[in-house]
């Protein structure tokens, strides 16, 4: 623990400075409106991959994945099987990459003099998608000074050959940053590692939905994972004839209590229970809503009702997930081409199912303790 795991000299890092010193540099510098640092890196990756044996970066390009398993690469019928809010984020990401491609076509056309082939075949959508995924899944944070030839988006990317062969684990802690003194990107481990064991790094305390969205994988028994409860699901279990229903919802919205409501390995989150506590206030208890938001006990009935509704939501989500797993199972046998992506979505739901089962046990014990 505390030792340097890896130190990669600046000259090994693939940054926008490398892109500008390549044959693409003069085209990027001349183009108006300026391209983003992200697009510059993507363009460079596509061009170098196309150059094949002629590229000085070939050894690195050869170890990059040929295809990615991020939701941005998934077919719409697979994306529709993702849990909320991941499904929404995946659709937003897909739309963003499409927009990047469409808005960059004129710039790609300006690169015609550099290629013998038709520019449309070199810079097609799948080539840009591959490059975008490479940058999104593999860059490390490295701040660069703002250049006039780029748009105002922050230039904070560096692709780090060799370093990105280190795998992620949620159970380790590392310090990673560019060291200005040594001019190297360095990773130090805060977690002990035994001789001959694989050395892991941590991409951050991300839940499985975030890991899948940004990196295209999930981890088993991820301590940071949780199952999200949408506001629609929450409303499904509200007393329909509650006169204060709208007022309660308004309070929750104003205090940001309709988002990030979750079940985790330790049961329903404090935020979820607090939202339910407020929603289940009786008419004569409504004036205590501020205390409810602070997590105070309002009454034994309110506590009991809160746990009952939490249990119903947990049960509903479990059944919903089992239905989705059934759909995935049918699709896997029908759609051979979607098998890898479906297996990943299936693994995500199976992990979520374990969390819900654990939460159901915890809720059962909490109910016994309060009666």
Beta strands, then each sheet from edge to edge (+ up, - down):
strand 1: 4-9
strand 2: 13-14
strand 3: 139-141
strand 4: 157-160
strand 5: 174-179
strand 6: 184-189
strand 7: 226-228
strand 8: 262-264
strand 9: 267-268
sheet 1: 1+ 6- 5+
sheet 2: 2+ 4- 3+
sheet 3: 7+ 8- 9+
end
